Amino acid sequence: MVRAADGLRVKLVAPTSQAAALFHGRLFEIAPAVKPLLRGDMTEQGCKLMATLGVVVKSLGNLEAVLPAASALAKRHVDHGVKAADYPPVGAALLWTLEQGFSITMSEPLVIVGNGMAAACLCEELAQRALGRYAIAVIGEEPRLAYNRVLLSSVLAGEVRASDISLKPAAWWSDRGITLCYGVGVTAADIAARTVTLSDDKALPFAKLVFATGSRPICLRIAGADLPGVLTFRDMSHVASMSRAACRSAPIVVIGGGLLGIEAAYGLAKAGASVTLVHLVDRLMERQLDARAALLLKRAVEAKGIRVLLDVATRDSSAMVTSRV
């Protein structure tokens, strides 16, 4: 047993020719283009693989020797035409082989709280830069794969389907060994014990913990803000509720004339609702546009059949119509 940096434990068992066969079979399955780079018959390649693993195994007992050994191996690979893009599938095949035949535990548990665009981007970077370095678990409250929130208004408007905005298919996550825990939230994080507790009472250990929960929508502190018909525009469930309201052709008020409010108003209007857009300031998107540009935008919004009220404060939503956003 070797203890590496950050508490990583590695149990070592000598490589075998069977392991070499497993490795090459898996590698050619996931990356057929790599096969021409392997020169000589597969028995010779198996011997080379076991020699390479032997160097790595010996180096793990002396961590200072890992980098020189890896550099020498990398130089030989470059001489044979191996490119940087060839390493991720090689690493994936090697880790798969280790799991199958070596009884080895190499990955640190990494828990990511949040299943949105930031979490997906982080997982993609880790897959490219350090495939197999972490055993990743992604936790998200929404019961679905990570999706592009920027396109929620397009889903609301019926321009794209909900399934079209998923960031990665399910196979992408499983192929990289990432565990998805969606439909549950995190209720507690014990930093001392290095565990997180989920809303279903399960506990997950972690060596590293990342919070990628994003922002929360602002809710006005006014009378009636907690009524059932008052919604925020943040996730797919909100889109479903807003779509149902639009289908009833009920008048809907959108509070906020920033980018998100305009997108919500447009989506609702296109879905068939009678929409009024209310904004506190005297022009739309005042942080991004000057008065002239904002006037052009107002005319464009009104051309979509949306009523625009500017320089108006919302004091009480309890007297409004039943459905609003």
C-alpha positions as CSV (number, residue, x, y, z in Angstrom):
1,M,0.0,0.0,0.0
2,V,1.4,3.4,-1.0
3,R,0.1,6.7,0.4
4,A,0.4,9.5,-2.2
5,A,-0.3,13.2,-2.0
6,D,-3.7,14.3,-0.6
7,G,-4.3,11.0,1.1
8,L,-4.6,9.0,-2.1
9,R,-4.1,5.3,-1.4
10,V,-3.0,2.9,-4.1
11,K,-2.9,-0.9,-3.7
12,L,-0.4,-2.4,-6.1
13,V,-0.5,-5.8,-7.8
14,A,2.0,-6.8,-10.5
15,P,0.8,-6.5,-14.1
16,T,0.2,-9.7,-16.1
17,S,-0.1,-10.6,-19.8
18,Q,-3.8,-11.1,-19.3
19,A,-4.0,-7.5,-18.2
20,A,-2.2,-6.4,-21.3
21,A,-4.7,-8.2,-23.5
22,L,-7.6,-6.6,-21.5
23,F,-6.0,-3.2,-21.9
24,H,-5.5,-3.4,-25.7
25,G,-8.9,-4.9,-26.3
26,R,-10.5,-2.0,-24.4
27,L,-8.3,0.6,-26.1
28,F,-9.1,-0.6,-29.6
29,E,-12.8,-0.6,-28.7
30,I,-13.0,3.0,-27.6
31,A,-10.2,4.4,-29.8
32,P,-9.7,2.4,-33.0
33,A,-7.5,5.2,-34.5
34,V,-4.8,4.4,-31.9
35,K,-4.2,0.9,-33.2
36,P,-1.9,1.9,-36.1
37,L,0.4,3.6,-33.7
38,L,1.2,0.2,-32.0
39,R,4.0,-1.3,-33.9
40,G,4.9,-5.0,-33.9
41,D,2.7,-7.9,-32.8
42,M,0.5,-7.7,-29.8
43,T,2.8,-10.0,-27.7
44,E,5.5,-7.5,-28.1
45,Q,3.1,-4.6,-27.3
46,G,2.0,-6.5,-24.2
47,C,5.6,-6.8,-23.0
48,K,6.0,-3.0,-23.6
49,L,2.9,-2.3,-21.6
50,M,4.0,-4.4,-18.7
51,A,7.4,-2.8,-18.7
52,T,5.8,0.6,-18.7
53,L,3.5,-0.3,-15.8
54,G,6.5,-1.7,-14.0
55,V,8.3,1.6,-14.2
56,V,5.2,3.4,-12.9
57,V,4.7,0.9,-10.1
58,K,8.3,1.2,-8.9
59,S,8.1,5.0,-9.1
60,L,5.1,5.1,-6.8
61,G,7.2,4.0,-3.9
62,N,9.3,7.2,-4.5
63,L,7.1,10.0,-5.7
64,E,10.0,12.1,-6.7
65,A,10.9,9.6,-9.3
66,V,7.4,9.6,-10.9
67,L,7.9,12.7,-13.0
68,P,11.3,11.7,-14.6
69,A,9.9,8.3,-15.4
70,A,6.8,9.7,-16.9
71,S,8.8,12.2,-18.9
72,A,11.0,9.5,-20.4
73,L,8.0,7.4,-21.3
74,A,6.3,10.4,-22.9
75,K,9.4,11.2,-25.0
76,R,9.3,7.6,-26.4
77,H,5.6,8.0,-27.2
78,V,6.2,11.2,-29.1
79,D,8.9,9.6,-31.1
80,H,6.4,7.0,-32.2
81,G,3.9,9.6,-33.3
82,V,1.6,9.7,-30.2
83,K,-0.3,13.0,-29.9
84,A,-1.8,14.6,-26.8
85,A,-5.3,13.8,-28.0
86,D,-4.4,10.0,-27.9
87,Y,-3.8,10.0,-24.1
88,P,-7.4,10.3,-22.8
89,P,-8.6,7.0,-24.3
90,V,-5.3,5.3,-23.3
91,G,-5.9,6.5,-19.7
92,A,-9.5,5.4,-19.8
93,A,-8.5,1.9,-21.1
94,L,-5.8,1.6,-18.5
95,L,-8.1,2.6,-15.6
96,W,-10.7,0.1,-16.9
97,T,-8.0,-2.6,-17.0
98,L,-6.9,-1.8,-13.5
99,E,-10.4,-2.0,-12.2
100,Q,-10.9,-5.4,-13.9
101,G,-7.7,-7.2,-13.0
102,F,-5.6,-5.3,-10.5
103,S,-8.0,-4.7,-7.6
104,I,-6.7,-1.1,-7.4
105,T,-8.3,2.1,-6.0
106,M,-6.7,5.2,-7.4
107,S,-9.4,7.9,-7.7
108,E,-10.2,10.5,-5.0
109,P,-13.9,11.1,-4.4
110,L,-14.9,14.5,-5.7
111,V,-18.4,15.7,-5.0
112,I,-19.9,18.5,-7.0
113,V,-23.1,20.1,-5.6
114,G,-25.1,21.5,-8.4
115,N,-26.0,19.9,-11.8
116,G,-25.9,23.0,-14.0
117,M,-23.7,24.5,-16.7
118,A,-20.8,25.2,-14.3
119,A,-20.8,21.6,-13.1
120,A,-20.9,20.2,-16.6
121,C,-18.0,22.5,-17.7
122,L,-15.9,21.4,-14.7
123,C,-16.5,17.7,-15.5
124,E,-15.6,18.2,-19.1
125,E,-12.3,19.9,-18.1
126,L,-11.5,17.2,-15.6
127,A,-12.2,14.5,-18.3
128,Q,-9.8,16.3,-20.6
129,R,-7.0,17.1,-18.1
130,A,-7.2,14.4,-15.5
131,L,-9.3,11.5,-16.6
132,G,-9.5,8.9,-13.8
133,R,-7.9,11.2,-11.2
134,Y,-11.2,11.7,-9.4
135,A,-14.3,9.5,-8.7
136,I,-16.8,12.2,-9.5
137,A,-20.4,12.4,-8.1
138,V,-22.6,15.3,-9.3
139,I,-25.6,16.1,-7.2
140,G,-28.6,18.1,-8.5
141,E,-32.1,18.8,-7.2
142,E,-33.7,18.8,-10.6
143,P,-34.6,15.3,-11.8
144,R,-32.9,15.6,-15.2
145,L,-29.6,15.9,-16.9
146,A,-27.7,19.2,-16.9
147,Y,-29.1,21.6,-19.5
148,N,-28.4,25.0,-21.0
149,R,-30.4,27.5,-18.9
150,V,-29.9,30.2,-21.4
151,L,-32.2,28.4,-23.8
152,L,-35.1,28.1,-21.3
153,S,-36.9,31.0,-23.0
154,S,-36.6,29.2,-26.3
155,V,-38.2,26.1,-24.7
156,L,-41.0,28.3,-23.4
157,A,-41.5,29.9,-26.8
158,G,-41.8,26.4,-28.4
159,E,-38.7,27.0,-30.6
160,V,-36.8,24.0,-29.2
161,R,-37.7,20.9,-27.2
162,A,-36.7,20.4,-23.6
163,S,-34.6,17.5,-24.7
164,D,-32.7,19.6,-27.1
165,I,-31.0,21.7,-24.5
166,S,-29.3,19.0,-22.5
167,L,-25.6,19.7,-22.3
168,K,-24.4,16.1,-22.5
169,P,-26.2,12.8,-23.2
170,A,-26.4,10.2,-20.4
171,A,-23.8,8.1,-22.1
172,W,-21.2,10.9,-21.9
173,W,-21.4,10.9,-18.1
174,S,-21.3,7.1,-17.8
175,D,-18.5,6.7,-20.2
176,R,-16.3,9.0,-18.0
177,G,-17.3,7.2,-14.8
178,I,-19.3,10.1,-13.5
179,T,-22.1,9.3,-11.0
180,L,-25.2,11.5,-11.4
181,C,-27.3,11.9,-8.3
182,Y,-30.2,14.1,-9.6
183,G,-33.5,14.6,-8.0
184,V,-31.9,15.0,-4.6
185,G,-30.4,18.0,-2.8
186,V,-27.6,18.3,-0.2
187,T,-28.9,19.0,3.3
188,A,-25.6,19.0,5.2
189,A,-21.8,19.1,4.6
190,D,-19.6,17.8,7.3
191,I,-16.1,19.3,6.5
192,A,-14.4,17.5,9.4
193,A,-15.8,14.1,8.5
194,R,-15.6,14.9,4.7
195,T,-19.1,13.7,4.0
196,V,-22.2,15.3,2.5
197,T,-25.8,14.2,3.5
198,L,-28.4,14.1,0.8
199,S,-32.1,14.8,1.1
200,D,-32.8,11.1,0.8
201,D,-30.6,10.6,3.9
202,K,-27.8,9.0,2.0
203,A,-24.2,10.1,2.8
204,L,-21.4,10.5,0.3
205,P,-17.7,10.8,1.2
206,F,-15.5,13.3,-0.5
207,A,-11.8,14.2,-0.7
208,K,-12.7,17.5,-2.5
209,L,-16.1,19.3,-2.5
210,V,-17.2,21.8,-5.1
211,F,-20.3,24.0,-4.8
212,A,-21.7,24.9,-8.2
213,T,-25.2,25.8,-7.3
214,G,-25.4,29.0,-9.3
215,S,-27.7,31.9,-8.3
216,R,-31.2,32.2,-6.8
217,P,-33.9,34.3,-8.4
218,I,-34.8,37.5,-6.6
219,C,-38.4,37.6,-5.2
220,L,-40.0,40.9,-4.4
221,R,-40.9,41.5,-0.8
222,I,-44.4,42.6,-1.5
223,A,-47.9,41.5,-0.4
224,G,-49.0,38.4,-2.4
225,A,-45.5,37.4,-3.5
226,D,-46.1,33.9,-2.0
227,L,-49.3,33.2,-3.8
228,P,-49.5,30.1,-5.9
229,G,-49.7,32.0,-9.2
230,V,-46.5,33.9,-8.6
231,L,-43.5,32.3,-10.2
232,T,-39.8,32.9,-10.9
233,F,-38.1,32.0,-14.1
234,R,-35.1,29.8,-13.2
235,D,-35.5,26.2,-14.2
236,M,-37.4,23.7,-16.3
237,S,-40.2,23.3,-13.7
238,H,-40.9,27.0,-14.0
239,V,-41.1,26.7,-17.8
240,A,-43.7,23.9,-17.4
241,S,-45.8,26.1,-15.0
242,M,-45.5,29.1,-17.3
243,S,-46.5,27.1,-20.3
244,R,-49.6,25.8,-18.5
245,A,-50.6,29.4,-17.6
246,A,-50.1,30.5,-21.2
247,C,-52.2,27.7,-22.5
248,R,-55.1,29.0,-20.4
249,S,-54.8,32.3,-22.2
250,A,-54.9,34.1,-18.8
251,P,-53.4,37.6,-18.7
252,I,-49.9,37.4,-17.3
253,V,-47.7,40.1,-15.8
254,V,-43.9,39.8,-16.1
255,I,-42.1,42.0,-13.5
256,G,-38.6,43.0,-14.6
257,G,-37.5,44.5,-17.9
258,G,-34.0,43.0,-18.0
259,L,-32.9,40.4,-20.4
260,L,-34.5,37.5,-18.6
261,G,-37.8,39.3,-18.1
262,I,-37.9,40.2,-21.8
263,E,-37.2,36.7,-22.8
264,A,-39.9,35.4,-20.5
265,A,-42.4,37.9,-21.9
266,Y,-41.5,36.9,-25.4
267,G,-41.9,33.2,-24.7
268,L,-45.2,33.6,-23.0
269,A,-46.6,35.9,-25.7
270,K,-45.5,33.4,-28.4
271,A,-47.2,30.6,-26.4
272,G,-50.5,32.6,-26.7
273,A,-50.7,34.5,-23.5
274,S,-51.7,38.2,-23.1
275,V,-48.5,39.6,-21.5
276,T,-47.8,42.9,-19.7
277,L,-44.1,43.7,-19.0
278,V,-43.6,45.9,-16.0
279,H,-40.3,47.6,-15.3
280,L,-39.2,49.9,-12.4
281,V,-36.9,52.0,-14.5
282,D,-37.8,54.4,-17.4
283,R,-36.2,52.2,-20.0
284,L,-35.7,48.5,-20.7
285,M,-32.3,46.9,-20.0
286,E,-31.0,50.2,-18.6
287,R,-27.7,48.6,-17.5
288,Q,-26.8,47.6,-21.1
289,L,-28.6,50.2,-23.3
290,D,-28.8,54.0,-23.6
291,A,-32.1,55.7,-24.0
292,R,-32.2,55.6,-27.8
293,A,-31.4,51.9,-28.0
294,A,-33.8,51.1,-25.2
295,L,-36.6,52.9,-27.1
296,L,-35.9,50.8,-30.2
297,L,-36.0,47.7,-28.0
298,K,-39.3,48.8,-26.5
299,R,-40.9,49.2,-29.9
300,A,-39.6,45.7,-30.9
301,V,-41.1,44.1,-27.8
302,E,-44.4,45.9,-28.3
303,A,-44.5,44.6,-31.9
304,K,-44.6,41.1,-30.5
305,G,-48.0,42.0,-28.9
306,I,-46.5,42.7,-25.4
307,R,-47.7,45.6,-23.4
308,V,-44.8,47.5,-21.8
309,L,-45.2,49.7,-18.6
310,L,-42.0,51.6,-17.6
311,D,-41.1,53.6,-14.6
312,V,-43.7,51.6,-12.6
313,A,-43.2,50.1,-9.1
314,T,-44.9,46.9,-8.1
315,R,-46.4,47.3,-4.6
316,D,-48.9,44.5,-4.2
317,S,-49.4,41.4,-6.3
318,S,-52.4,40.0,-4.3
319,A,-54.8,42.1,-6.4
320,M,-53.3,41.1,-9.7
321,V,-54.7,38.4,-12.0
322,T,-54.3,34.8,-11.1
323,S,-51.3,34.0,-13.3
324,R,-48.1,36.0,-13.5
325,V,-44.4,35.4,-13.7
